[in-house]
Amino acid sequence: MQLLNSFFGLVASATLLVSSGSAAPSNTLYRKSSKASHSNDVNNGVGVNHTFGVLGFREKSGYDYTVWHVSPTSGKTYLRPWDDAVDPAVFMIDEESFLRLASDSNKYAYIGANRDLQFTNHTDYKKKQHDDGSHRVDLTQRKPANNFAATQQCGKLDPFGYVLKRSGKGFMHCGTQVFTGAGRSIDCEDIDSVAFNLSDYRSQYTGLSNTSISSEQYYSNRSADIPPKSERLQPHGIYNYNYKAPDKRMQRFTIPQVSSANGQNQSVLQTFDVPYGRSLYYYTKCALDIRLTNEFFPLNVSSSNGPAEFVVYNMSGNPKKQTTSNKGPTRLSEVARFQCSNYGCEYSTNIACPRAGHSHTYEIAAANPDTSMSWVHTISPRLGMTMFVYSNANYD
């Protein structure tokens, strides 16, 4: 909640920018904006002057779903909190395809000497008025970079968000820092950078003044016994599992969406890579931990049968990329049950420890008809379902 409170000031300034934008915001997180006269126009996708957050995804890494942060002093861009970059960054693309910070519209993106993505104050790069009446180049500023766009939907099977690119090319990370362009070291890796429209949800962030949100209950039930030295595991894969389309292939990188509304039967599979224990091949205590809030990306929960309730199942196996629900793993047993709302929820419960050194999958499904929920899994802020594992083989 501390991150949520610190984020309100950032978002309040972003709200003023959104209201002055020329393009109207879309109604939902997933619906594509109306097309402009040119297919590659920046009005498509996230739109002009619409605020958005960026989620970085690394295909080769087991710990994905990192939110872009920008340092207020150096202007450098990171995949997670780093130095004084403590809050998730909110961006916007203007009419001339410049990428700007929504918290300070005078800060533009530019490409540093090492091809790193940075932000700097910009008033007039080319000219500055001097006392003698002449116009000279202001050497304290950097030339802002344009040709940014987020018009292409991400995800071939379940489209969501829009891929952020510059001049048609993606970004890469070296360590935690974000770069653009080629020629980096072998330690660098390409990343998919997905922009999620935040413009529709300003009222939810400004003091949670939206009555439909603030009047809802925040559910909390943290009953798990989690030892201090437990290791938190992030899901290696998140898959939407559609029982109504048994031959539809799944994709690993997606936005989790659970739904039993309107005849749907879709759940979410999360696969965890469980490491070997410390000098042992088993764990002595394990737990599932769920935390969902509106502190950055939207949380959408609905139910026509009282509180929205969800159930977590232990699965018989692990899905692979492009697995279908017809040939995928099956439910073994129920391991958890929790309630949630648009305001959020947190839940933890002890579970039987899975086998160390192997992958293990859990399913999140709606417990009742006409119930749905969608969220964005991120590492920081920590949102989604994670797993704790603990071994009593401590040799400190």
C-alpha positions, 0 to 999 in steps of 0.5 A: 500500500505504501507504493500505491500511496506514493504512486498517487502523486505521479498519476495525478499529474498524468491525469492532466496530460490525458485530459488534454490528449487529442485521442479518446481513450479506449473502454477496456484494457484489451480492446483495440483503439479505433483505426485512424486513416493510416494503418501505421499512425500513432493513433492506433494501439495505445493512441496519442497522449494516452498514458501507459505502463511497460511490461518487459518480458524475457523469453529465456528467463524464468523470472519474467514480467518486469515493469519499466522504471525510470530514474528521476536523476539519471533518466536511465530506464530499468526493468525493476526498481534500481537506485532512485527509480523506485516507482513504475514509470508511466509513459505517453507518445505524443503527436510527433512520435516522441516518447515522454514521461507522463509525470513530467511531459518535458522529459523526452526519451533520447538514445545515450552514447551506449545506446541506452534509453534515457530521458532528459528535460527538453525545451528547445534542443536546437536553439536557446535565447541568449542575452545578446539576442543570438540563438545557440545550441544548448549543449546541456540538453540531448537530442530527443528521439522520435519514431516510437510507436505501440500499435502492434498487438502482442500475442498471436493467440490471445492478443493483449497490450501493444509492442513498444518499438522505435523505428520498427525495432524492439529493445534489449536489456543488459543487466537491469538497464534497457537499451536500444539498437544492436552491438551490445555484449553477449550478456545482453538479451532482447526483450518484448516490451508491451505497453498497457493502456492506463488512461481508462483507469485514472479515477481508480488511482487518484485516491481510489475515489471511484465509488465502484472500487472504493466501496468494494471489500478488500479480502485478506486471509494470510494463514500460511506459516512461511519461515523467514528463510523461505525462497519465493518462486515466480512462475516460469510460465503463465498460460490461459487454459480454454476448455471451450476450445480444446484444440486451441494452442496456448502461449506462454506469455499472456495476460491471465484471464479466468472466466466462467461468464457467458458460457466461458470456461477459461482458467489460468495455468502457472508453472513453477520451476522448483529448485533442489533444496539445500543439500536435500532433494525435498522441501519441508514447508511450502505455500502459495501466496496471492496478491492482487491490487490496483496499484499499477495495472488494472485488476478486473473482477466481476461476479453475479453470484455474490463475492467472486470466488476462485479455486486453485488446483494441483495439476497432473503435469506441465503444459508446454508452449502451444499445448491444447487443453484437450491434451494438457494436464488434468486436475488432481485436487483442490489446494486453495480457495480465495475471494477477490474484488476490484479493490484487491485481495491477498491470500496465503496457504500452506500446501504439500511440497512438490518434488524438488528439481522439477516443474510443477503446475497449478490452475486458477479457476472460477469457483462459481458461474458468471465469475471472471478475473483478469490481472497483470503478473509483475515482479515489482510491484509484486502482483499475482500468484507466487510460491514459497519453498523452504528446506530445514537443511540450513547450514549457515 
